[in-house]
Amino acid sequence: MTINETQDELISDFELFDDWESKYEFIIDLGKQFPPLEEQYKTEDNIIKGCQSRVWLNAYMDGGLLKFEADSDAIIVRGLVSMLVKVLSGHTPEEIAKSDVYFMEKVGLHQHLAQTRSNGLAAMLKQMKAYGFAYQAKSVNA
């Protein structure tokens, strides 16, 4: 599935809910279902700067595809990062670096999240795209 197809699927999922209370519950459920990050990856180097709660992001290459694993100590943030991982993980570094991540705006996350959470979400996306650029540069220079 492409990045945009996954985003469109998430947008459709959010459209099933009439109010933001239900949408928050959906995000929390995503966080509860999201597999935890192994403790060995919960290091200072993997913490995303700019998040109010602690968020760890591990990135690695697997057969030419950039994959992400993440976790947070806040359940709603686990749900938010799980959506970003679902959208971006398992694509080439170039696809990730060039992607237009629009689902957050389309579902209204920026309008309904506290400013600190919205800033944290932007920091998570920025870090994932930075990995895309870094791994893309590595493959060009290899």
Beta strands, then each sheet from edge to edge (+ up, - down):
strand 1: 55-62
strand 2: 65-72
sheet 1: 1+ 2-
end
